[in-house]
Amino acid sequence: MAQKGEPPFLLFLFSLLFLLSPPCDCDPQDAGSMDVSSPAASNVSDIAKEVAGYADVAQQIIDLAVYGAAQNRSYNRLADFTDTIGNRISGSHNLERAIEYMFNAMTQDGLDVLLEPVKVPHWVRGNESAEMIAPRAKSLAILGLGSSVGTPPEGIEAEVLVVNSFEELKHRANEAIGRIVVYNQPFVNYDTSGPYRVDGASEAAKVGAVAALIRSVTPFSINSPHTGVQHYQDGVNHIPAACITVEDAELMWRMAQRGQKIIVRLTMGAKNLPDAFSYNTVAEIKGWQHPEQVVLLGGHLDSWDVGQGAMDDGGGVMISWEALSLIKNLGLRPRRTMRAVLWSAEEQGGVGSKQYFDRHKENISNFDLVMESDLGTFTPLALRFSGSDAARKVMEEVMKLLAPINLTKLEPDADGEDIKLWMQAGVPGKH
């Protein structure tokens, strides 16, 4: 979230999404709602003219959020929420407290709020520890991965096989039998390095390993392991899986390169309990002209159990709520329904959002735009967008309304499906 004096940029993006509808009865052209899928709407000059008519409204939103009474409001809301509730893992009592908190807070904010039931995984971490026995004694910092099974009560003590990739593991498959596989994969980016966390246990089990320890998926570490979700592949033995620190993964790799025998004792009390009942929290402002059509914003309310979930994804939750608050504060009336959905059990694989889709898929053609904030709450780099060519033209014109906060540069993705809208300054390149 933005610190005092800095524009909470992502908040603006969500707040301005209502322009795509177009949303309010203050339309200076009073031209009716724009259908971006129709051939007429694909005319760039028509789109530019209609969207430009909202410049004054866009400036009102920017002024209120950056300089007015709403300045830093989303940050303060986030601080109160995380200080009050803490971590919110799927299936926990804390998640249910978080849902109740948000239901009450958004209701008091004057929004229409309802709870949609979902069934969510319930994984419990339990006590966990790891220790290097040889070639020297050393305590290893670990965090079990979501849905991992535990070890026997006495733990697992075994020799370690250190590999840098799945390919190396396959080449050394005969060495993995009965061992704990340690992955020391380099950090490239989340998409490239993340699969080791997700599939590391199953790939190790396929070649006879008894457990998997995965180097944390991060470019920076101060002896800090990172948790996350992992999935067991069908038909593969379930073995314990945990993340270790970058430092310890590198240490064991260096030892292995010297030919030293590494032995680790791993103890994990993790359990997968029966699925629990929970809710997606839904808040909205009904559209006055097309209430059945929806512009949807979202963030996930659940978090992992070893932090307070401020960035992942408390920030996205507050941004989504704040977008509706700004519209309400300014007395704007959206033509289409503006809806914020706070998902449950996203960390376990988007469980709440999948069930939301199943519940609403018969009406999916009435969802004009769906947008989620779950890529961090630091200084924003981009808005990623995918959609039809006509919708792309609308988005390009909407982004021009953000010129007062210096968001003016647009670059297409190489695959042609997404566009990234970059801040004019402070971006060294695409990452």
Helices and strands as residue ranges (DSSP letters): H 9-16, G 17-20, G 40-42, H 44-52, H 55-62, I 63-67, H 73-85, H 93-108, E 112-124, E 128-134, E 138-140, E 142-144, E 156-163, H 166-171, H 173-176, E 180-183, H 190-206, E 211-215, E 241-244, H 246-257, E 263-268, E 271-285, E 290-300, I 310-314, H 315-329, E 336-343, H 351-360, G 361-366, E 367-372, E 384-386, H 389-400, G 403-405, E 409-412, E 418-422
